[in-house]
Amino acid sequence: MTKRRVKFTFPQELIPEPIIYNLGQLFKVVTNVRRAGVSEDRGWVVLELDGEQEDIERGIEWIDSRGVRVDPVSGDIVDG
């Protein structure tokens, strides 16, 4: 199992969609929300992703293809 921390930034039109839920269902990735925020024009979430490396990579590619910006995160965002 691999653990990876990422930040997803959602454009306004994708905020209502259950993208994080679908990521877990479609790619067998366990998601753990570490921090998040939503405004009228965008949303963001910092997640820990647990799963097989291949599943995580495929899931991130799928997220990116949906129009969500994906950035790596280092350290534990909650401790800061």
C-alpha positions as CSV (number, residue, x, y, z in Angstrom):
1,M,0.0,0.0,0.0
2,T,1.1,3.5,-0.8
3,K,0.2,6.8,0.9
4,R,0.2,10.1,-1.0
5,R,-0.8,13.6,-0.1
6,V,-2.4,15.9,-2.7
7,K,-4.4,19.1,-3.1
8,F,-7.3,19.2,-5.4
9,T,-8.7,22.5,-6.6
10,F,-12.1,22.4,-8.1
11,P,-13.6,24.9,-10.6
12,Q,-17.0,26.3,-9.7
13,E,-18.9,23.9,-12.0
14,L,-17.4,20.8,-10.4
15,I,-18.1,21.7,-6.8
16,P,-21.5,20.0,-6.6
17,E,-20.2,16.7,-8.1
18,P,-19.2,13.8,-5.8
19,I,-15.7,13.5,-7.4
20,I,-13.8,12.4,-4.2
21,Y,-16.4,9.7,-3.5
22,N,-16.2,8.5,-7.1
23,L,-12.4,8.4,-6.9
24,G,-12.7,6.0,-4.0
25,Q,-15.3,3.8,-5.7
26,L,-13.8,3.7,-9.2
27,F,-10.1,3.2,-8.2
28,K,-10.1,1.4,-4.8
29,V,-8.4,4.4,-3.2
30,V,-9.1,5.3,0.4
31,T,-9.4,9.1,0.8
32,N,-8.8,10.9,4.1
33,V,-9.7,14.7,4.1
34,R,-7.0,16.6,5.9
35,R,-8.3,20.2,5.2
36,A,-10.8,21.7,2.8
37,G,-12.5,24.9,1.9
38,V,-15.3,26.0,-0.5
39,S,-16.3,29.5,-1.8
40,E,-18.7,30.6,-4.5
41,D,-16.2,30.3,-7.3
42,R,-14.0,27.3,-6.3
43,G,-13.3,24.6,-3.8
44,W,-10.2,22.9,-2.6
45,V,-9.3,19.8,-0.5
46,V,-6.1,18.4,0.9
47,L,-6.3,14.6,0.9
48,E,-4.3,11.6,1.9
49,L,-4.7,8.8,-0.7
50,D,-4.1,5.2,0.4
51,G,-4.0,2.3,-2.0
52,E,-1.9,0.6,-4.6
53,Q,0.4,2.9,-6.4
54,E,-1.1,2.0,-9.8
55,D,-4.7,2.7,-8.5
56,I,-3.6,6.1,-7.1
57,E,-1.9,7.1,-10.3
58,R,-4.9,6.1,-12.4
59,G,-7.2,7.9,-10.0
60,I,-5.2,11.1,-10.2
61,E,-5.2,10.9,-14.0
62,W,-9.0,10.6,-13.9
63,I,-9.3,13.6,-11.5
64,D,-7.1,15.7,-13.8
65,S,-9.1,14.7,-16.8
66,R,-12.3,15.9,-15.1
67,G,-10.8,19.5,-14.9
68,V,-9.6,19.4,-11.3
69,R,-6.1,20.9,-10.6
70,V,-3.9,18.4,-8.8
71,D,-0.8,19.5,-6.7
72,P,1.5,17.5,-4.4
73,V,1.5,18.3,-0.7
74,S,4.4,17.5,1.7
75,G,4.2,17.2,5.4
76,D,1.0,17.0,7.5
77,I,-1.1,20.0,6.7
78,V,-3.2,19.6,9.9
79,D,-0.1,20.0,12.2
80,G,0.9,23.3,10.7
